[in-house]
């Protein structure tokens, strides 16, 4: 409830204050909810370097990791968009969140994984062991899909359920023998003596995919504004690739780490370029992954129905992203 009140207060504040520096006709304010995943850092870069403002977007960041609060905010029209994993897109759709995915932001390639005590050497060794993770979150999805691929039973695990931001801490405090999480928490979990990465998204890529999810009515009523947001992101991707030291210095402060540490952590992910995403092949891969995830979530009782991914993953904006720019 406190999260919902925060969103309501923000909505009222935005209405009363408006845009302070530019005329309303020149810029449009968009709210975006992000958690501490390092892959979203280019949204901060896009704002600080003026890429969003150049597109006519005033991006307002909302620190809200709780999916139920985001769901309520989307339903009430308070929140415009979010960075979220593909599996959580499915969960929110199951809870009647009026959102669609309009593009990928990144794919994990080592930044998500399972960290375990030194006596746990294989995935099979996890049977009967306590594993800390956030229920119905990226960690649960990752280990569920990996277990499915290895023909292992997720029900053989003793789950220690915790909030996403507390997974590594639970493991370090010896309240679990393993944990499933992402950077920067993997680095935190590895501080436990004897801890090691049992497996990660480097060995199992294509499971954890982050997407930009936008309120459905906003996509329908103002697709040009959504395209401006997407273009600002892709400009930031290109800038980071060309100026990694400068760009990481800008972004790192949002994660309370050094620029060197940020560069190290994002080495475990891949930002998906516009050229890759606009291809139908990449879109089909995304739809296929969505189906695998929703099938497993349905089997595990995490969602009550399956979905047709093509209805919730929009590809049309990408296809004509740089047409009719104004």
JOGIWO-V660769 format. One record per residue. SS is DSSP state (H for helix, E for strand, C for the rest). Layout:
ss
SS
SS
This chain:
ss
C
H
H
H
H
H
H
H
H
H
H
H
H
H
H
H
H
C
C
C
C
C
C
C
C
C
C
E
E
E
E
E
E
E
C
C
C
H
H
H
H
H
H
H
H
H
H
H
C
C
H
H
H
H
C
C
E
E
E
E
E
E
E
C
C
C
H
H
H
H
H
H
H
H
H
C
C
C
C
C
E
E
E
E
E
H
H
H
H
H
H
H
H
H
C
C
C
C
E
E
E
E
E
E
E
E
E
E
C
C
C
E
E
E
E
E
C
C
C
C
C
C
H
H
H
H
C
C
C
E
E
E
E
C
C
C
C
H
H
H
H
H
H
H
H
H
H
H
H
C
C
C
C
H
H
H
C
E
E
E
E
C
C
H
H
H
H
H
H
H
H
H
C
C
C
C
C
E
E
E
E
E
C
C
H
H
H
H
H
C
C
C
C
C
C
E
E
E
E
E
C
C
C
C
C
C
C
C
E
E
E
E
E
E
E
H
H
H
H
H
H
C
H
H
H
H
H
H
H
H
H
H
H
H
H
H
H
H
H
H
H
H
C
H
H
H
H
H
H
H
H
H
H
H
H
C
C
C
H
H
H
H
H
H
H
H
C
C
E
E
E
C
C
H
H
H
H
C
C
H
H
H
H
H
H
H
H
H
H
H
H
H
H
H
H
H
H
H
H
C
C
C
C
C
C
C
C
C
H
H
H
C
E
C
C
H
H
H
H
C
C
C
C
C
C
C
